[in-house]
Amino acid sequence: MLRLLRAKGLQDILDRLCLQVDAQRLMSFTDELSREVRLSGSEEEERAFRRIAVRLEEMGATVRLSHHPGYVSWPGPARLEVSGLGLIPCITHAMAAPTAGLFGEILDLGRIAPDALAASADASGRIVLLDGVANPQRVKAAEAAGATAEIFVSGVRRHEMIVSPVWGSPGQKDLARLPKTPSVSIDLAAGEALRRHLGSGPASARIETEVDTRWRLLPLLEAEIGPADGDGTFVLLSGHVDSWHLGSMDNGSANALMLEMARLLAPQRESLRRGLRLCFWSGHSHGRYAGSARYADQHFFELRERCVVHVNVDSPGGRGATDLSQAIASAELFQLARDAVRPETDVPYVGTPPLRAGDESFLGMGVPALFMEVSEQPPGGEGSSGVSAGGGLGWWWHTPEDTLDKLDPDFLARDARIYLRALWPLLADAVLPMQAEAAAREMLLALETRARAARGRLDLDLPIRLAERLVGRAEALDAKGEGLRWMGEAAPPGAVRRVNRRILALTRALGQVRYARQGPSQQDPALAQELLPGLDRAQELGSLREGDAMILHLQVDLGRERNRIALALAQALDALR
């Protein structure tokens, strides 16, 4: 009965808080924060940070504004002139190489896959014309093929991008991985005109780009809302402040949503079990997550020991953003995400595993991830960006058209309620609302998938057996946690602490290998990767012809990764004894 009373009391508070989400206030915050272009490290961005700090102090949060060095890149003017066609409007990209004038023949490779692009013998010494938004994977592939520059046909509009694969500010060993070629983007109409011109015979282009890439001083804003007698752990709620152009949706509305969470949760300190830490980053758009990566480096042990979940906010409340099915969640948080989303839509929540994108700088250290964009355009819808398989964030994403009118106040309030429903159990429930079995089972299924892909050439029997044992122990841990939830206030505090500690130990151990290749103290490149990325060449191993010497080379690499994964599983098993 005590548990039911507390649970009902917490649910009643959450229901009241959801009714207090204020669409008008959210839009007012967004308008206030997105009146200037906020380049990373600029004076305009600094003003936005200070506005947010003032608001948080008014809400009663403990606020700290500091500064740190970050390696960021501001794209400047760009010029593209094609022989026989003339000037074509274009933009260049953050971290692309500048050039006072590069001349070369154009090679149209369309929507070629990165692997095929890297192997293209024809690209050497030429400027390659590619379909799609500029991204580091394709720039890296073009450089591997010997291309001298890239022209991207980014879609109906030219989308601002960053083309470096280096996550965060580069260390000395990362310098060689920074882009070495100029990149420009043109829109679809210009791309079609260029292709018609190329159809009549070869053509050359001259490219000029200005890109200001250097170390700058970046702001970092931290705010704390915590209980007086909590257990010392906290939930990290984060979002970037820097923007492309005015960035009302990306990321002004996210900053407003975070302020709304602070406004609603600060008066509820007495009901919280854990603290809420809000972090506002710089260096997201122009430094490839330089702010959050720096925070991971500087607060490594604190985050490993005390941060239970990282909740990210990016681009909520877009006009026409009715697809709520794809928001990311670590496996152990899937049920929590589904429960948060379900009241707002009839479309089932499918979920997406954490991506190597956004400000997910904490995956390798084992901090579970929840959300990034919770709402997107429906595929093929009127607002679809046309730059991804889904509907994306809107055709105005990363363009000058990302202005206040691209937001729907009701959708922004809807997204805020989703975040509130996810944050409240994480902050207020005695037992963490996380499913250890889901994390263990995800590991087991991923290992079995990799074993099938290797077609008998990689022995994964040991990690698979360990994962099977971990599933059983995780089931028992979840059952123990559920029993403690039902006991409510009568649950022994020591037992609650032990269950929470074991859940976190499991996520820490698995996180080093599940969503990361290099963790826990390193950052993987900003390139697409799947579950157990250290085994991503298992399919290549399975596809090689018998007798190919590369089989033996890959078996060395993948065998070592197998052992790393087995060690992580053994650590998780030890934690659950």
Residue, then its C-alpha position, 0 to 999 in steps of 0.5 A: m500500500l505504501r508503494l501504491l501511495r507513493a507511486k500514485g503521489l508521484q504520478d499525480i505530480l507528473d500529471r500536474l506538471c504535464l498540464q503546466v507545460d506552457a506552449q506560449r512560454l516555450m515559444s517566447f524562450t525560443d524567440e528570445l534565444s534565436r534572434e542572432v546567428r550563434l557561431s561557436g565561440s562568437e559574441e552572439e553565442e556568448r550573449a545567448f549563453r548569458r540569457i540562458a544563465v539569467r533565466l536559470e538563476e531566476m528559476g532557482a538553479t545553481v548556475r556556473l558559466s565557464h569557458h574552455p578552448g575548442y577547435v571550431s570552423w566557420p565557413g566563409p564565402a565560396r565560389l564555383e565557376v564551371s567552364g562554359l557554364g559560368l558561376i554557380p551559387c554554392i556554400t562551403h563547409a565547416m572543417a573543409a580545406p580552404t583554397a585560393g583557387l583550385f582547378g580541375e575536371i569534373l567527374d560525375l559519380g552521382r549517389i555512389a556508395p563510400d566504399a565504391l567511391a574510395a575504390s574509384a580509379d577515375a576520381s584521382g586528380r579530379i573534382v567529384l560531383l556527388d549527390g546528397v548532403a556533404n558528410p565526413q564519410r564521403v569526403k574521406a572516401a573521395e580523398a582516399a580515391g585521390a579526388t582534389a575537391e568535392i561538389f555536393v548536390s545537397g537537395v532542393r536547398r543547400h544545407e550547412m554541414i561539417v565534414s570532419p570525421v574527428w569527434g571533438s577537438p582534435g588531438q595531435k594524432d587526429l590532425a592527419r584525419l582532418p579533411k584536406t580537400p575543399s568541399v562545396s554544396i549546390d542545390l538541386a536546380a544547379g545540380e541538374a543544370l550542371r549535369r545537362h552541361l556535362g552531358s554535352g562533354p567534359a567540363s572543368a571547374r574552379i573552386e575558391t573557398e574561405v574557411d576559418t578554422r582555429w582554436r577559440l574560447l567556447p562557453l559551457l553552462e552548467a545548472e544543477i537542480g538536486p535534492a538535499d538528501g539524494d544518492g549523489t547520482f544525476v541525470l544529464l540533460s543537454g543541448h547545444v546553443d550554437s546554430w547555423h543561421l538563426g537556428s530557431m528549431d536547431n537549436g533554439s527550441a531545444n534550449a527553450l525546452m530545457l529551460e521549461m524542464a528547469r522551471l517545472l522541476a526546480p520546485q519539485r526538489e523534495s520529491l527527487r531522488r537524483g539530481l538534474r544537471l543541465c549542460f548547454w554546449s558550444g562547438h556542436s555545429h562548428g566543432r563536431y561536438a567539441g563542447s560535449a567531448r571536452y566535458a567527457d574528457q574533463h569529467f570522466f570519472e564523475l560521469r562514470e560514477r554518478c551519471v545514470v543517463h544522458v538525455n539529449v535535446d535537439s530540434p524539437g517542435g518542428r512544424g509538421a513533425t508528426d513522426l514520434s516513432q524513431a527517437i533513440a534509446s539505449a536498450e535498457l531505456f526502451q520501455l521508458a521511452r515508449d511510455a513517454v511517447r505513447p500518450e502523444t501518438d497513435v503510431p507505435y514507438v519503434g525506437t532507434p539504438p544510439l547513433r554516432a551523432g548529436d552530442e552522444s559523447f558519453l556512450g563509450m564510457g557506458v552512460p546510457a543514452l535517451f533521445m536526441e530528436v523526438s519528433e521528425q517529419p513523416p517520410g515523404g511529407e510536405g516538410s520532409s528534408g529529402v536528405s535522409a531515408g526518413g522525413g528528417l527535421g524539415w527542409w529548412w534544417h541547416t538553412p537560413e529558413d530555420t526561423l521561428d515560423k518553422l515551429d508549431p507551438d503545440f508540437l513543441a509543448r507535446d515534445a516537452r511533455i515527452y521529455l518530462r515523462a521520461l525525466w520524472p521517473l529517472l529523477a523521482d523513482a527509488v529504483l532506476p527505471m531501466q531494464a537490465e535484461a534488455a541490455a543483455r539481450e541486445m548484446l546476445l542478439a548482436l553477437e549472434t548476428r555477427a557470428r552468422a555474418a562471419r560464416g564460421r570464420l570467427d569463434l564467438d562461442l565464449p562471448i555468446r555463452l557469457a551473454e546467455r548467462l548475463v541474460g539470466r542474471a539480468e532477468a533476476l536483477d530486474a525481478k529484484g528491482e520490480g519487487l523493491r518498487w512494489m515495496g515502495e517506502a518499505a523497501p530497504p534502502g540498502a537493497v535499493r542502492r545495491v540494485n541501482r549500483r548493479i544496473l549502472a555497473l552493467t551499463r558501464a561494462l556493456g557500454q564500452v563495447r556495445y555502442a563504441r569501438q574505442g571506449p571508455s576514454q576515447q572518442d570514435p570517429a563521427l561515422a556511421q556504425e552499428l551495434l558492436p562496432g568493433l566487429d563490423r568487419a565480420q561480414e567482410l570476413g565471411s564474404l572473402r574467398e577461401g584462401d584469401a590471406m586477408i582472412l587471417h589478418l581479419q581474424v587477428d583483429l576480430g579475435r582481439e575484439r572478441n576478447r575485449i567483448a568477452l572481458a566486458l561481459a565478464q565484468a558485467l557478470d561479476a557486477l551482478r553476482 
